[in-house]
Amino acid sequence: MSPHRNTPTGQPKSSYHRYIIVLCIVLLISSVQATVAASTKTRASKTNNLGYIHQEPKKLMRAWMCHGNTHKEMVGKLASAGIVKSPINIEALTKVDRKNYVLNKDYAYEDSPQPIGYGATISAPHMHAHVLEDLLPPLLKASQDYPDKPLSVLDVGCGSGYLTAVFGRMVQHKTKVLNEGKVIGIDVIPQLVELSNVNMRKEDGDLLEEGVVELLVRDGWKGYPEGAPYNAIHVGAAAETFPRELMSQMAVGGVM
């Protein structure tokens, strides 16, 4: 028998053995790398848990990760992650329970968008937190410049009514830093405006009864000029072109 008899691969036997040895070394290195990565991931996970327990997760928690088993826990994680910072916004979020504004209460406190019917969704909690932080400064400035003038907020695409209600809690009563005011929530879909009404009356009906919040069926492109000028306008939708009519309804110093 020839010492160089070909293997099934067509290579000499010595070359075939070298190939097997190299392959084994590569697999061994890959296995070690995977083990190290898994160990690092486990240590990071433990650090995350400890960080949250000790209220030090700001560098660890990120958007889409602020889930909670309760409404209070969800808001607490948004605050711990540094997504919502102002005590005004934290208080307003705490007062409006998200479970009243979703279709499936099992997922009420997940940091993710939820369908509310008619092709619409309620945004993820961290998105609402970002909105509140972005729109609070002009409200504070207007309150400082005109301490006796009520604030005005327009929520375009009120959907299930959640963020509209949170805005309502922000301006329901005059405080040392923020004036009282009114929030107009509009949506082009009548069924969603009705859904907002139903949801708000579960635990936030006083906002409607006191006239702090008004919900109307309106075209978002045209806004609601009757309530203008607005110190803050939130648009919960994408726009193909610049919404000029909405822009014209903003107060000087307002933000959309």
Buried (B, 14 or more C-beta within 10 A) or exposed (E): EEEEEEEEEEEBEEEBEEEEEEEEEEEEEEEEEEEEEEEEEEEEEEEBEEBBEEEEBEEBBEBEEBBBEEBEEBBBBBBBBEBBBBEBBBEBBBBBBBBBBBEEEEBBBBBBBBBBEEEBBBBBBBBBBBBBBEBBEBBBBBBEEEEEEBBBBBBBBBBBBBBBBBBBBBBBEBEEEBBBBBBBBBBBBEEBBBBBBEBBBEEBBBBBEEEBBBBBEBEBBBBBEEBBBBBBBBBBEEEEEEBEBBEEBBBEEBBB
